[in-house]
Amino acid sequence: MKQQTIKRGKFLRELGLSSSALMAFYCMGTTLMACSTGSSDPTPSGSTGSNTGSNTGTAGLTGNADLSKGAINFTLDLTSSTYSSLKTEGKFVVVGSVIVANAKGTIVALSKDCTHQGTEVSYRVAQNDFYCSNHGSEFSTTGTVEVGPATKALTLYKAQLSANGNTLTVSA
C-alpha cells in the first residue's frame, strides 16, 4: 500500500478547522509534525522590515514604494543597514507594498499581499518561493500561483541591481 503525504495546512483545512482554530494551534506551539515528512513547512527565512512610503525618514530608500501613492519606482541603498541584508541569498525585506528577496542570487520584487485575501507573503529560501501563512498559497519567484487557494499571480516588478551592487532600483 502506497503512503500518501499531505501538507499540514491542507490537512487541517480538510478537518474543517477554522482560521482561528489554526492560529490557536500555531500559538500554542503545536507543530503537528506527523502530518508531513517533507520540508514544506511555512518557515520564512530572511529579515523583514516595515519600510513604507516614500523617502521621508527611511534611510536608504528613495522614490515611491507604495502602490496607494502611484506607480512603483524606488531605489534601495544596499550599503545602508536597513537593506544590506539583500546582498545575502535567502534574505528579504518588505518595502511599502513590495517584497524584495535575494532568491538564490537573483533579486526579485513582487507585490507583498497574497491575491487570495491580502495577507503579507514571505520568502522561503528552502523552497525558493513566496508563501502566504494565512491559507497556504505558494507563489513562484515570478509571482505565478503554485499552490492555491490564490488563483491570481502576484505582480512582478523589475529589479535592477547597479553594476557595483550597491543600489537596487525597483520599478513597474
Backbone as a chain_set.jsonl record, in Angstrom:
{"seq": "MKQQTIKRGKFLRELGLSSSALMAFYCMGTTLMACSTGSSDPTPSGSTGSNTGSNTGTAGLTGNADLSKGAINFTLDLTSSTYSSLKTEGKFVVVGSVIVANAKGTIVALSKDCTHQGTEVSYRVAQNDFYCSNHGSEFSTTGTVEVGPATKALTLYKAQLSANGNTLTVSA", "coords": {"N": [[0.839, -1.177, 0.0], [0.643, 2.171, -0.903], [2.011, 4.987, 0.691], [0.562, 8.12, 1.371], [1.321, 11.584, 1.421], [0.525, 14.664, 3.012], [0.242, 18.169, 3.14], [0.549, 20.143, 6.11], [-1.193, 22.422, 6.484], [-3.21, 21.912, 4.581], [-4.184, 19.488, 5.527], [-5.281, 20.282, 8.015], [-7.206, 22.106, 7.096], [-8.863, 20.351, 5.689], [-9.877, 18.947, 7.782], [-11.673, 20.71, 8.616], [-11.129, 22.814, 10.273], [-11.305, 26.101, 11.507], [-9.877, 29.35, 10.637], [-9.226, 30.648, 13.01], [-8.97, 28.506, 14.763], [-6.802, 27.221, 13.612], [-4.829, 29.173, 14.036], [-4.722, 29.053, 16.789], [-3.53, 26.554, 17.18], [-0.953, 27.102, 16.137], [-0.142, 29.204, 17.837], [-0.063, 27.944, 20.309], [2.097, 26.428, 19.989], [1.956, 23.953, 18.874], [3.083, 21.616, 16.638], [2.396, 19.56, 14.973], [3.897, 17.531, 13.618], [3.599, 15.001, 12.534], [2.042, 15.168, 10.321], [3.334, 15.659, 7.943], [6.144, 14.668, 6.049], [7.796, 16.054, 4.532], [9.777, 19.012, 3.701], [8.205, 21.286, 3.67], [7.253, 23.141, 5.43], [5.91, 26.226, 6.653], [8.216, 28.061, 7.041], [9.6, 31.003, 7.058], [12.516, 32.523, 5.704], [14.759, 35.015, 6.319], [14.972, 38.57, 6.576], [12.623, 40.806, 7.684], [11.213, 43.953, 7.011], [9.489, 46.949, 7.871], [9.389, 49.02, 6.071], [7.955, 51.642, 4.762], [6.23, 53.768, 2.401], [7.407, 56.887, 0.951], [10.516, 58.588, 0.428], [10.718, 59.802, 2.952], [12.286, 60.04, 5.839], [13.189, 57.378, 5.814], [15.922, 55.578, 5.911], [18.116, 54.924, 3.272], [16.227, 54.551, 1.257], [14.824, 55.756, -1.665], [12.332, 57.355, -3.567], [9.139, 55.997, -4.693], [7.466, 53.589, -2.946], [4.99, 52.634, -2.479], [1.96, 51.407, -3.498], [-0.479, 52.749, -3.203], [0.173, 55.346, -3.515], [0.709, 55.727, -6.146], [2.537, 54.655, -9.094], [4.958, 52.024, -8.749], [8.245, 52.83, -8.072], [11.287, 52.932, -7.007], [14.447, 53.263, -5.267], [16.853, 51.366, -3.566], [19.391, 51.693, -1.174], [21.874, 49.567, -0.872], [24.0, 49.601, 0.785], [23.205, 50.63, 3.133], [22.258, 49.908, 6.504], [19.658, 49.09, 6.725], [18.92, 47.815, 4.333], [21.033, 46.193, 3.567], [20.997, 43.473, 4.005], [19.902, 42.314, 1.763], [21.94, 41.612, 0.121], [22.601, 39.113, 0.796], [21.982, 35.767, 0.071], [18.72, 34.449, 0.241], [17.639, 36.263, 1.992], [15.156, 38.788, 2.716], [13.21, 41.806, 2.313], [10.514, 43.943, 3.233], [9.138, 46.541, 1.526], [7.18, 49.172, 1.599], [4.531, 48.42, -0.434], [5.724, 46.245, -1.539], [7.579, 43.201, -1.748], [10.915, 42.364, -1.519], [13.374, 40.144, -2.481], [16.352, 38.161, -2.124], [16.641, 35.755, -4.09], [18.068, 32.897, -4.373], [20.425, 34.133, -5.327], [19.437, 35.861, -7.23], [17.848, 38.934, -7.447], [14.535, 39.567, -6.682], [11.391, 41.21, -7.046], [8.176, 41.564, -5.85], [4.597, 42.092, -5.582], [3.49, 42.44, -2.25], [1.245, 41.404, -1.009], [-0.883, 38.654, -0.625], [-2.909, 37.395, -3.197], [-5.242, 36.163, -2.602], [-6.505, 36.776, -0.007], [-5.167, 39.002, 0.856], [-3.122, 38.803, 2.795], [0.178, 39.356, 4.005], [2.891, 38.06, 2.196], [5.78, 35.879, 2.554], [9.248, 35.195, 1.91], [10.562, 31.986, 1.222], [13.482, 30.381, 1.57], [14.392, 27.685, 1.313], [12.46, 26.459, -0.299], [12.485, 28.207, -2.341], [10.439, 30.1, -2.904], [7.445, 32.118, -2.503], [5.372, 32.516, 0.282], [2.139, 32.377, 1.675], [1.005, 32.654, 4.827], [-1.562, 32.602, 5.755], [-3.575, 31.027, 4.363], [-2.051, 29.189, 3.044], [-1.228, 29.589, 0.376], [1.088, 29.424, -2.317], [3.669, 30.958, -4.168], [5.606, 31.349, -7.133], [8.955, 32.581, -7.874], [8.477, 34.301, -9.897], [6.02, 35.177, -9.402], [3.813, 33.658, -10.113], [1.039, 31.537, -9.331], [1.542, 28.692, -7.431], [0.465, 26.956, -5.565], [-2.826, 26.914, -4.415], [-5.167, 28.487, -2.121], [-5.147, 30.875, -3.646], [-5.673, 32.342, -6.853], [-4.819, 34.203, -8.595], [-1.894, 35.709, -9.884], [0.95, 37.161, -8.131], [2.044, 40.538, -8.529], [4.788, 41.114, -10.58], [7.705, 42.982, -10.37], [10.197, 45.033, -11.974], [13.5, 44.52, -11.1], [16.477, 45.996, -10.756], [19.823, 45.676, -10.339], [22.583, 47.693, -9.507], [25.715, 48.196, -11.285], [27.867, 48.11, -9.504], [26.722, 46.805, -7.417], [25.617, 48.088, -5.221], [23.263, 49.541, -5.195], [19.764, 49.129, -5.681], [17.234, 49.234, -7.982], [13.789, 49.355, -8.186], [11.022, 48.968, -10.216], [7.875, 49.498, -11.957]], "CA": [[0.0, 0.0, 0.0], [1.436, 3.384, -1.041], [1.724, 6.013, 1.699], [0.362, 9.456, 0.839], [1.64, 12.673, 2.345], [-0.313, 15.843, 2.836], [0.774, 19.318, 3.867], [-0.107, 20.422, 7.384], [-2.312, 23.352, 6.319], [-4.278, 21.238, 3.853], [-4.742, 18.512, 6.458], [-6.128, 20.981, 8.978], [-8.376, 22.639, 6.385], [-9.753, 19.234, 5.377], [-10.554, 18.607, 9.031], [-12.716, 21.707, 8.811], [-10.761, 23.772, 11.312], [-11.377, 27.494, 11.082], [-8.626, 30.101, 10.727], [-8.91, 30.912, 14.417], [-8.504, 27.252, 15.348], [-5.449, 27.018, 13.102], [-3.947, 30.1, 14.744], [-4.572, 28.544, 18.152], [-2.526, 25.507, 17.11], [0.36, 27.706, 15.97], [0.188, 29.996, 19.026], [0.235, 27.04, 21.413], [3.353, 25.745, 19.71], [1.703, 22.621, 18.344], [3.686, 21.571, 15.311], [1.762, 18.504, 14.176], [4.936, 17.032, 12.736], [3.226, 13.743, 11.899], [1.238, 15.419, 9.126], [4.13, 15.755, 6.734], [7.54, 14.314, 6.186], [8.559, 16.95, 3.67], [10.289, 20.232, 4.314], [7.398, 22.369, 3.122], [6.688, 23.948, 6.5], [5.936, 27.646, 6.343], [9.247, 28.723, 7.806], [10.249, 32.0, 6.226], [13.9, 32.82, 6.012], [15.106, 36.346, 5.869], [14.685, 39.626, 7.533], [11.569, 41.638, 7.16], [11.174, 45.32, 7.501], [8.216, 47.597, 7.589], [9.811, 50.274, 5.471], [6.874, 52.008, 3.866], [6.123, 55.154, 1.978], [8.434, 57.419, 0.065], [11.821, 58.761, 1.04], [10.681, 60.646, 4.14], [12.723, 59.419, 7.074], [13.552, 55.974, 5.687], [17.312, 55.53, 5.464], [18.426, 54.001, 2.193], [15.12, 54.413, 0.308], [14.397, 56.944, -2.392], [11.291, 57.067, -4.541], [7.809, 55.607, -4.26], [7.353, 52.149, -2.735], [3.636, 52.362, -2.009], [1.009, 51.422, -4.611], [-1.551, 53.712, -2.98], [0.675, 56.661, -3.89], [1.039, 55.73, -7.564], [3.343, 53.557, -9.629], [6.151, 51.6, -8.016], [9.503, 53.292, -8.637], [12.138, 53.327, -5.896], [15.818, 52.77, -5.236], [17.342, 50.994, -2.246], [20.832, 51.759, -0.958], [22.231, 48.296, -0.255], [25.067, 49.802, 1.763], [22.58, 51.033, 4.396], [21.975, 48.75, 7.362], [18.262, 48.687, 6.522], [18.745, 46.971, 3.147], [22.246, 45.435, 3.243], [20.718, 42.034, 4.063], [19.54, 41.832, 0.429], [23.135, 41.089, -0.536], [22.734, 37.729, 1.251], [20.992, 34.858, -0.503], [17.68, 33.987, 1.155], [17.102, 37.359, 2.799], [14.156, 39.609, 2.061], [12.689, 42.96, 3.032], [9.252, 44.484, 2.742], [9.277, 47.976, 1.307], [5.868, 49.627, 1.161], [3.65, 47.349, -0.886], [6.559, 45.338, -2.323], [8.54, 42.343, -1.059], [12.131, 42.23, -2.32], [14.105, 38.999, -1.93], [17.502, 37.6, -2.818], [16.184, 34.39, -4.351], [19.14, 32.086, -4.966], [21.362, 35.01, -6.018], [18.723, 36.772, -8.121], [16.95, 39.814, -6.701], [13.186, 39.622, -7.236], [10.468, 42.126, -6.369], [6.788, 41.2, -6.118], [3.619, 42.678, -4.669], [3.661, 41.707, -0.989], [-0.022, 40.901, -0.474], [-1.464, 37.492, -1.284], [-4.061, 37.764, -4.014], [-6.435, 35.495, -2.104], [-7.179, 37.619, 0.977], [-4.372, 40.163, 1.199], [-2.115, 38.584, 3.831], [1.543, 39.571, 3.529], [3.648, 36.844, 1.922], [7.189, 35.899, 2.928], [10.094, 34.365, 1.057], [11.113, 30.77, 1.834], [14.692, 30.073, 0.82], [14.493, 26.251, 1.012], [11.553, 26.149, -1.408], [12.671, 29.259, -3.339], [9.123, 30.582, -3.275], [6.803, 33.053, -1.59], [4.365, 31.745, 0.99], [1.131, 33.09, 2.458], [0.739, 31.836, 6.007], [-2.989, 32.623, 6.097], [-4.265, 29.857, 3.827], [-1.108, 28.263, 2.422], [-0.908, 29.808, -1.028], [2.507, 29.483, -2.644], [3.918, 31.663, -5.421], [6.974, 31.218, -7.638], [9.713, 33.83, -7.848], [7.926, 35.18, -10.929], [4.708, 35.586, -8.923], [2.741, 32.755, -10.512], [0.484, 30.699, -8.268], [1.959, 27.287, -7.466], [-0.5, 26.254, -4.72], [-3.915, 27.799, -4.023], [-6.372, 28.889, -2.82], [-4.998, 32.024, -4.546], [-5.76, 31.993, -8.266], [-4.217, 35.302, -9.349], [-0.464, 35.862, -9.611], [1.464, 38.389, -7.548], [2.626, 41.41, -9.543], [6.237, 41.074, -10.663], [8.298, 44.274, -10.709], [11.563, 44.988, -12.485], [14.506, 44.771, -10.065], [17.746, 46.212, -11.456], [20.954, 45.879, -9.447], [23.612, 48.524, -10.136], [26.937, 47.481, -11.667], [28.712, 47.899, -8.327], [25.959, 46.01, -6.47], [25.304, 48.865, -4.032], [21.9, 50.086, -5.25], [18.761, 48.306, -6.345], [16.095, 50.023, -8.435], [12.589, 48.562, -8.411], [10.049, 49.763, -10.97], [6.762, 48.78, -12.576]], "C": [[0.881, 1.235, 0.0], [1.017, 4.418, -0.004], [1.591, 7.367, 1.023], [0.753, 10.47, 1.893], [0.767, 13.861, 2.008], [0.298, 16.97, 3.66], [-0.095, 19.625, 5.074], [-1.341, 21.318, 7.209], [-3.5, 22.698, 5.622], [-4.974, 20.22, 4.749], [-5.713, 19.18, 7.43], [-7.373, 21.571, 8.321], [-9.378, 21.532, 6.084], [-10.467, 18.725, 6.624], [-11.683, 19.596, 9.332], [-12.395, 22.705, 9.914], [-10.784, 25.184, 10.74], [-10.015, 28.148, 11.197], [-8.244, 30.352, 12.172], [-8.426, 29.642, 15.113], [-7.083, 26.95, 14.881], [-4.456, 27.913, 13.826], [-3.724, 29.628, 16.167], [-3.521, 27.437, 18.186], [-1.132, 26.104, 17.036], [0.782, 28.477, 17.216], [0.554, 29.11, 20.213], [1.532, 26.28, 21.184], [3.168, 24.34, 19.189], [2.229, 22.578, 16.922], [3.089, 20.509, 14.41], [2.726, 17.9, 13.158], [4.55, 15.748, 12.015], [2.464, 13.954, 10.602], [2.056, 15.387, 7.854], [5.555, 15.339, 7.018], [8.418, 15.21, 5.341], [9.036, 18.163, 4.418], [9.503, 21.435, 3.828], [6.73, 23.197, 4.204], [6.835, 25.421, 6.188], [6.954, 28.402, 7.191], [9.94, 29.733, 6.92], [11.69, 32.193, 6.661], [14.203, 34.203, 5.501], [14.845, 37.342, 6.959], [13.621, 40.502, 6.924], [11.671, 43.018, 7.751], [9.815, 45.888, 7.217], [8.496, 48.984, 7.028], [8.791, 50.68, 4.424], [6.991, 53.454, 3.43], [7.223, 55.58, 1.048], [9.7, 57.656, 0.858], [11.815, 59.649, 2.276], [11.054, 59.847, 5.367], [13.088, 57.955, 6.987], [14.94, 55.902, 5.086], [17.487, 54.51, 4.355], [17.34, 53.808, 1.164], [14.852, 55.756, -0.348], [13.352, 56.526, -3.406], [10.017, 56.594, -3.887], [7.683, 54.095, -4.179], [5.954, 51.749, -2.309], [2.65, 52.508, -3.164], [-0.084, 52.463, -4.433], [-1.132, 55.116, -3.373], [1.083, 56.718, -5.352], [1.896, 54.543, -7.942], [4.564, 53.278, -8.761], [7.385, 52.089, -8.774], [10.371, 53.788, -7.488], [13.51, 52.686, -6.001], [16.214, 52.502, -3.794], [18.856, 51.095, -2.224], [21.23, 50.509, -0.192], [23.434, 48.405, 0.676], [24.488, 50.254, 3.1], [22.234, 49.781, 5.201], [20.556, 48.234, 7.166], [18.121, 47.675, 5.397], [19.962, 46.12, 2.8], [22.019, 43.926, 3.275], [20.354, 41.466, 2.694], [20.744, 41.336, -0.362], [23.349, 39.617, -0.185], [21.61, 36.875, 0.679], [20.013, 34.394, 0.573], [17.055, 35.079, 1.989], [16.076, 38.148, 1.992], [13.778, 40.777, 2.949], [11.348, 43.337, 2.408], [9.417, 45.989, 2.688], [7.946, 48.473, 0.762], [4.988, 48.458, 0.798], [4.388, 46.287, -1.693], [7.406, 44.479, -1.386], [9.705, 42.137, -2.027], [12.962, 41.126, -1.674], [15.32, 38.668, -2.782], [17.208, 36.114, -2.959], [17.256, 33.632, -5.119], [20.064, 32.946, -5.831], [20.731, 35.969, -7.009], [17.772, 37.617, -7.282], [15.602, 39.859, -7.42], [12.336, 40.557, -6.395], [9.053, 41.803, -6.822], [5.875, 42.007, -5.212], [3.593, 41.813, -3.42], [2.387, 41.052, -0.474], [-0.566, 39.747, -1.309], [-2.73, 37.917, -2.014], [-5.342, 37.064, -3.568], [-7.183, 36.376, -1.112], [-6.295, 38.726, 1.524], [-3.362, 40.008, 2.317], [-0.724, 38.766, 3.23], [2.266, 38.238, 3.356], [5.069, 36.993, 2.441], [7.955, 34.972, 1.993], [10.614, 33.165, 1.858], [12.298, 30.319, 0.986], [14.764, 28.6, 0.43], [13.631, 25.859, -0.185], [11.73, 27.12, -2.572], [11.319, 29.744, -3.861], [8.627, 31.594, -2.248], [5.576, 32.363, -1.018], [3.42, 32.667, 1.758], [0.731, 32.194, 3.621], [-0.745, 31.766, 6.362], [-3.704, 31.362, 5.624], [-3.351, 28.928, 3.03], [-0.828, 28.457, 0.953], [0.603, 29.934, -1.202], [2.656, 30.093, -4.025], [5.372, 31.471, -5.828], [7.674, 32.569, -7.541], [9.325, 34.763, -8.995], [6.521, 35.647, -10.558], [3.577, 34.651, -9.275], [2.305, 31.872, -9.339], [0.949, 29.263, -8.469], [0.991, 26.412, -6.679], [-1.541, 27.271, -4.287], [-4.174, 27.76, -2.551], [-6.244, 30.127, -3.708], [-5.064, 31.534, -5.989], [-5.104, 33.036, -9.157], [-2.764, 35.47, -8.915], [-0.173, 37.154, -8.855], [2.058, 39.224, -8.674], [4.144, 41.348, -9.447], [6.736, 42.44, -11.097], [9.714, 44.059, -11.218], [12.505, 45.357, -11.342], [15.863, 44.826, -10.757], [18.841, 46.555, -10.453], [21.996, 46.702, -10.187], [24.859, 47.693, -10.419], [27.823, 47.193, -10.463], [27.997, 47.113, -7.226], [25.53, 46.753, -5.212], [23.935, 49.527, -4.044], [21.018, 49.138, -6.053], [17.599, 49.197, -6.716], [14.954, 49.081, -8.76], [11.577, 49.454, -9.104], [8.993, 48.87, -11.586], [7.064, 48.49, -14.026]], "O": [[1.785, 1.34, 0.828], [-0.17, 4.697, 0.166], [2.421, 7.725, 0.187], [0.553, 10.26, 3.09], [0.33, 14.037, 0.87], [0.813, 16.738, 4.754], [-1.305, 19.401, 5.066], [-2.412, 21.006, 7.729], [-4.65, 22.898, 6.014], [-6.199, 20.102, 4.734], [-6.827, 18.699, 7.639], [-8.459, 21.547, 8.9], [-10.588, 21.73, 6.201], [-11.544, 18.137, 6.528], [-12.532, 19.35, 10.188], [-13.293, 23.369, 10.433], [-10.332, 25.419, 9.619], [-9.097, 27.577, 11.784], [-7.067, 30.278, 12.525], [-7.549, 29.713, 15.974], [-6.255, 26.478, 15.662], [-3.366, 27.47, 14.19], [-2.627, 29.794, 16.7], [-2.711, 27.38, 19.111], [-0.231, 25.689, 17.765], [1.945, 28.411, 17.613], [1.391, 29.487, 21.033], [2.012, 25.574, 22.071], [4.144, 23.598, 19.071], [1.86, 23.411, 16.094], [3.268, 20.563, 13.193], [2.4, 17.778, 11.978], [5.128, 15.438, 10.974], [2.26, 13.0, 9.852], [1.514, 15.111, 6.784], [6.102, 15.618, 8.085], [9.644, 15.14, 5.42], [8.752, 18.339, 5.603], [10.08, 22.498, 3.598], [5.746, 23.886, 3.936], [7.791, 25.822, 5.523], [6.588, 29.284, 7.968], [10.786, 29.36, 6.107], [12.03, 32.045, 7.835], [13.918, 34.515, 4.345], [14.541, 36.999, 8.101], [13.721, 40.893, 5.761], [12.162, 43.205, 8.864], [9.069, 45.35, 6.398], [7.914, 49.98, 7.458], [8.766, 50.127, 3.325], [7.738, 54.247, 4.002], [7.892, 54.752, 0.43], [9.933, 56.987, 1.865], [12.858, 60.21, 2.611], [10.25, 59.071, 5.883], [13.286, 57.329, 8.028], [15.119, 56.137, 3.891], [17.057, 53.363, 4.484], [17.495, 52.979, 0.267], [14.675, 56.767, 0.331], [13.467, 55.472, -4.031], [9.824, 56.76, -2.683], [7.777, 53.397, -5.188], [5.75, 50.636, -1.826], [2.514, 53.587, -3.742], [-0.571, 53.011, -5.422], [-1.982, 55.99, -3.547], [1.745, 57.671, -5.763], [1.976, 53.555, -7.212], [5.121, 54.175, -8.129], [7.552, 51.805, -9.96], [10.22, 54.924, -7.039], [13.71, 51.706, -6.719], [15.944, 53.311, -2.907], [19.528, 50.637, -3.148], [20.956, 50.399, 1.003], [23.843, 47.417, 1.285], [25.201, 50.263, 4.104], [21.953, 48.725, 4.634], [20.285, 47.059, 7.417], [17.292, 46.768, 5.485], [19.921, 45.384, 1.814], [22.763, 43.176, 2.643], [20.48, 40.261, 2.478], [20.582, 40.706, -1.407], [24.182, 38.948, -0.797], [20.434, 37.222, 0.789], [20.413, 34.0, 1.669], [16.034, 34.848, 2.637], [16.116, 38.177, 0.762], [13.988, 40.756, 4.162], [11.089, 43.086, 1.231], [9.786, 46.627, 3.673], [7.616, 48.228, -0.399], [4.725, 47.594, 1.634], [3.773, 45.523, -2.437], [7.892, 44.958, -0.361], [9.512, 41.786, -3.191], [13.225, 41.16, -0.472], [15.319, 38.867, -3.997], [17.492, 35.321, -2.061], [17.342, 33.711, -6.344], [20.442, 32.544, -6.932], [21.427, 36.811, -7.576], [16.985, 37.084, -6.5], [15.534, 40.152, -8.614], [12.534, 40.682, -5.187], [8.761, 41.773, -8.018], [6.315, 42.545, -4.196], [3.666, 40.588, -3.513], [2.455, 40.214, 0.425], [-0.693, 39.846, -2.529], [-3.521, 38.706, -1.499], [-6.415, 37.344, -4.103], [-8.352, 36.699, -1.326], [-6.624, 39.332, 2.544], [-2.788, 41.006, 2.755], [-0.477, 38.377, 2.088], [2.257, 37.395, 4.253], [5.514, 38.103, 2.735], [7.379, 34.081, 1.367], [11.043, 33.301, 3.004], [12.135, 29.926, -0.169], [15.166, 28.292, -0.692], [14.031, 25.02, -0.993], [11.197, 26.895, -3.659], [11.076, 29.796, -5.066], [9.301, 31.885, -1.26], [4.83, 31.704, -1.742], [3.855, 33.618, 2.409], [0.186, 31.108, 3.423], [-1.139, 30.946, 7.192], [-4.372, 30.7, 6.418], [-3.828, 27.979, 2.406], [-0.243, 27.575, 0.324], [1.299, 30.478, -0.346], [1.885, 29.796, -4.937], [6.263, 31.435, -4.98], [7.064, 33.573, -7.172], [9.798, 35.898, -9.054], [5.9, 36.413, -11.294], [2.465, 34.832, -8.778], [3.108, 31.514, -8.477], [0.772, 28.688, -9.543], [0.72, 25.274, -7.061], [-1.195, 28.366, -3.843], [-3.474, 27.071, -1.808], [-7.169, 30.409, -4.47], [-4.574, 30.451, -6.31], [-4.859, 32.786, -10.337], [-2.446, 35.385, -7.729], [-0.939, 38.116, -8.924], [2.526, 38.673, -9.671], [4.715, 41.51, -8.369], [6.248, 42.998, -12.081], [10.347, 43.042, -10.933], [12.328, 46.388, -10.694], [16.341, 43.82, -11.282], [18.792, 47.597, -9.799], [22.269, 46.448, -11.36], [25.033, 46.613, -9.855], [28.463, 46.143, -10.404], [28.606, 46.79, -6.206], [25.121, 46.126, -4.236], [23.485, 50.026, -3.013], [21.47, 48.451, -6.969], [17.029, 49.857, -5.847], [15.123, 48.125, -9.516], [11.3, 50.562, -8.646], [9.175, 47.66, -11.725], [6.243, 47.889, -14.719]]}, "num_chains": 1, "name": "protein.A"}
